[in-house]
Amino acid sequence: MGRNSFLVFLVLLTAGCASRRLAGTDLERVARPAFISRIELDAGPRSFVFREDGAYKDKLKKLEPKEADRRLQAKLAAAVTRFEVSERLRVNTFRHLPRERPWVDSLDPARVATMLESFLVEEVPADAPDYDLLTPLGADAVVEFVIQDYGMRSDGGRAGAYMRGYARMFKLNGRTEIWRRPFRVDRVSEGAEHLDPFKVGKEPSLFRQELTAMLDVIAGQFAQELSPPDRKASAPLPEGAGPDSVHTTGREPPAPKKPPEPELSPGELPDPDP
């Protein structure tokens, strides 16, 4: 079974608690949704590799586990920004949705960001915005993705990335939730291939690759749930039809340019502040 197949299984397995399925009749009453993705203030990235797993004690030599986690955490933060993490989840979920209403009538994300004063910049606002500000734009519903915790952890000498949060869809008039899906993806619990923290210290892109693969699988699952089978089928719009937001919502943020990583000897983690 492939790497992504394990992820799909885990998302399905752990997402059943406190969830609400989207009914086709509820979706048919949505005309103009707005998509929002955000990361809570202390969500991460975090490292719980060395403090919670004594398997690395000999490799750390004289370096304290807390300090080793601090240095690794800095590398995780440099590998992929919070903005990229939240945007990838929103963009890829939207890309998987069918080209039909109400999705083709979604608000332009740039207008949403401007109205909520987040402006699609690096720092994603931690607190839930005032969604009533979207009403003058014509929005009648919000699809919201919230990441509550992500980073790396380890157990028994096997490390990996993890992420948890929830997604929901609610009507702006009355804040009635019509869809909710908590999620948790944990590569360590899956028994996935070991993500060596010392290699990540030298090549933070390894964490980036793991995290983006997780986000892509979660986005695919969300798109499936936002397309309920009991909904009355509507004819898809022809290519080029619909508002400009159909095209702009599919824009993916560019990868940041990073300087070459220094060569390290075994057991070392670089200090992020030279």
Disulfide bonds with the S-S distance in Angstrom:
none
